[in-house]
């Protein structure tokens, strides 16, 4: 991120290492948010995962387990977790 800096970042996809709810896996989010802050990025972050209700997409992508009860739960809890972590940086 420091190599490309704010100049080349239009948006950032965020995803947990398990594709589940951000903040529940092994991604070093505090370090991530420190880097984002260091380059002065203030654009959007997009949670990237799979909604368990989209069966065709999940089948085509070989997703064989549910990452959350619903896409809404994943988004709401992920956003809450990411905001809490970002507030510590």
C-alpha angles and dihedrals in degrees: 000000000000090000095057097030127183092312094073102032114100096165138337128230113216121200136166117240089248093045085242132114110329111249095033101084139047104289110125094234096171090057090045093053091045090056091046090051093045093058092045095241112166101163131110127303117206122204107227119202142107127277108228091220094065095083097171093052091045091050092048091049094044093243103164102174140046115255093195139353089267142346088259093055090049092051097043096045092040092052091047091050094046093048091051092050094045090052090063094059 
